[in-house]
């Protein structure tokens, strides 16, 4: 690797094995991509991008289904010195219109089924090039790339140069584009490689989408920078994962995936005997899921904490000598990352167990939001720490627990109520599968606590009985003033409960 070139592709490429004939990615259709295939194909796509004579810092917006070729397009974009813009393939026309208008990409790549309307939208917004890419290795992108050389020298980039823009989910207000640099992403990939003890013979089951931090920057980077084989699933399917466990050592998933795997009788200690590491993130892992998994599989799931603006921040330990994995916690700060808790009015030193706003800094923390200097300034402290918007507490050993989002904080009658605390008590009640707690307007208290509960399969729940069961276990001001039993909670693509929708749905509960 050129020591002067800090292009993220060059960092990932340095991790490829010496034997490029080894299998890098194996798909569920039985296709085997060698490391040489990744090298050559990404070079051809990078040369195609270079031939378009794009402006410096050109954005490549990608709205496709998951495929190995989509991953190759990401590597090629880095290699060509462009800025990668992954877009959730569930986004619809109005959402894409906003992203294209805001990011002003030079290139849009989409699935063929979307080409007719998306190309029109893109060209109206001044996009110069629109290509198609499908999950069956077809599309105009690959047809054009096939005409180019399979040799390409990665464009020189510095740590601070922009590598990707990730739009936040936009559950409140406009979606914001988090600008992640080559240094942000490479520093985090290398830190996780060491902290999670990646080994030469590790094999990753990749069952996550690749438009998000978890699937693209944690899972894919982890395998690529370590030269590890990926068993590639276009989408999560429990039995497909179970079939691959005997050949794998690492699995990464959101909590919902672990819940669904626990529903499979074939999930046993024997099935997991070859596995080394199960990682969970992107949403809180319920303590019941953590315990059930440990009892059933003999593995303690490693929960970690990160966000679009920072990649990974903290992690439960990987090696036994570094300590125990504690369910319901997100571990300690990763090497090179600093985490502190702040209280309103100043960053006072908080004692163990005291709750404060989570603030972070480190080489992984983004520089700001795309074309939003005012919003960027709001989200950083005067001394340069990023305000995550999460609320947490440290225990006496420096282990962090996230108790909620600051915007989710409920102030009822002047008292602070942290939803995660109430949810924890609700989830322990007999028959409760999961819960979500939100605050809604109340004429007397300002805000009132409302709980939405999902029953376990076969269970019948009574709202009044659940509230009565909480009485005496938590303070009266924390008790839900209304409780609703529903079949499921609304979630986004990464499994996070969309509390903004719940607040909207129940906002008139206490109207006069």
MOUR-V354443 format. One record per residue. RES is the residue in one small letter. PSI is psi as a letter, one per 40 degrees, with the letter a starting at -180 (* if undefined). Layout:
BEGIN
res={RES:RES}
psi={PSI:PSI}
END
This chain:
BEGIN
res={x:x:x:x:x:x:x:x:x:x:x:x:x:x:x:x:x:x:x:x:x:x:x:x:x:x:x:x:x:x:x:x:x:x:x:x:x:x:x:x:x:x:x:x:x:x:x:x:x:x:x:x:x:x:x:x:x:x:x:x:x:x:x:x:x:x:x:x:x:x:x:x:x:x:x:x:x:x:x:x:x:x:x:x:x:x:x:x:x:x:x:x:x:x:x:x:x:x:x:x:x:x:x:x:x:x:x:x:x:x:x:x:x:x:x:x:x:x:x:x:x:x:x:x:x:x:x:x:x:x:x:x:x:x:x:x:x:x:x:x:x:x:x:x:x:x:x:x:x:x:x:x:x:x:x:x:x:x:x:x:x:x:x:x:x:x:x:x:x:x:x:x:x:x:x:x:x:x:x:x:x:x:x:x:x:x:x:x:x:x:x:x:x:x:x:x:x:x:x:x:x:x:x:x:x:x:x:x:x:x:x:x:x:x:x:x:x:x:x:x:x:x:x:x:x:x:x:x:x:x:x:x:x:x:x:x:x:x:x:x:x:x:x:x:x:x:x:x:x:x:x:x:x:x:x:x:x:x:x:x:x:x:x:x:x:x:x:x:x:x:x:x:x:x:x:x:x:x:x:x:x:x:x:x:x:x:x:x:x:x:x:x:x:x:x:x:x:x:x:x:x:x:x:x:x:x:x:x:x:x:x:x:x:x:x:x:x:x:x:x:x:x:x:x:x:x:x:x:x:x:x:x:x:x:x:x:x:x:x:x:x:x:x:x:x:x:x:x:x:x:x:x:x:x:x:x:x:x:x:x:x:x:x:x:x:x:x:x:x:x:x:x:x:x:x:x:x:x:x:x:x:x:x:x:x:x:x:x:x:x:x:x:x:x:x:x:x:x:x:x:x:x:x:x:x:x:x:x:x:x:x:x:x:x:x:x:x:x:x:x:x:x:x:x:x:x:x:x:x:x:x:x:x:x:x:x:x:x:x:x:x:x:x:x:x:x:x:x:x:x:x:x:x:x:x:x:x:x:x:x:x:x:x:x:x:x:x:x:x:x:x:x:x:x:x:x:x:x:x:x:x:x:x:x:x:x:x:x:x:x:x:x:x:x:x:x:x:x:x:x:x:x:x:x:x:x:x:x:x:x:x:x}
psi={h:h:d:e:h:f:h:d:d:d:d:d:d:d:e:i:i:d:g:e:e:i:h:d:h:h:i:e:e:e:i:h:h:i:d:d:d:d:d:d:d:d:d:d:d:d:d:d:d:d:e:e:f:i:i:h:f:h:h:h:h:h:g:i:i:h:i:d:d:d:d:d:d:d:d:d:d:d:d:e:e:i:h:h:g:h:h:h:e:e:i:a:d:d:d:d:d:d:d:d:d:d:d:g:i:d:h:h:h:i:i:d:e:e:d:d:d:d:d:d:d:d:d:d:e:e:h:d:h:h:i:i:h:i:e:f:f:i:i:d:d:d:d:d:d:e:e:i:i:f:h:h:h:h:h:h:i:i:d:e:i:h:d:i:h:h:h:i:e:f:d:h:a:i:h:h:h:h:h:h:i:d:d:d:d:d:d:d:d:d:d:d:d:d:d:e:f:h:i:d:e:i:h:h:h:h:e:i:i:f:e:i:d:d:d:d:d:d:d:d:d:d:d:d:e:e:f:i:i:h:h:h:h:d:i:h:h:d:d:d:d:d:d:e:d:e:e:i:d:h:h:h:i:i:d:d:d:d:d:d:d:e:e:h:d:e:h:i:d:d:d:e:d:e:i:d:h:h:h:i:a:e:i:h:h:i:d:d:d:d:d:d:d:d:d:d:e:e:h:h:h:h:h:i:h:a:i:d:e:e:b:i:d:i:i:i:i:d:h:d:e:e:i:i:h:h:i:e:i:e:a:i:i:i:h:e:h:h:h:i:h:i:i:h:e:i:g:i:h:i:i:h:e:i:h:i:h:h:i:i:i:i:e:e:h:i:d:a:i:h:f:g:d:d:d:d:d:d:e:i:i:d:e:e:i:h:h:d:e:i:h:a:i:i:a:e:e:e:h:h:h:h:e:a:i:d:e:e:h:h:h:h:f:e:i:h:h:h:d:d:d:d:d:d:d:d:e:e:i:h:e:h:d:i:i:h:h:i:h:i:i:h:d:d:e:c:i:i:h:h:i:h:h:h:i:i:h:e:i:h:i:h:d:d:d:d:d:d:d:d:h:e:d:i:i:d:e:e:h:h:e:i:h:h:h:i:d:i:i:h:i:a:d:e:e:h:h:g:d:d:d:d:d:d:d:e:d:e:d:f:i:*}
END
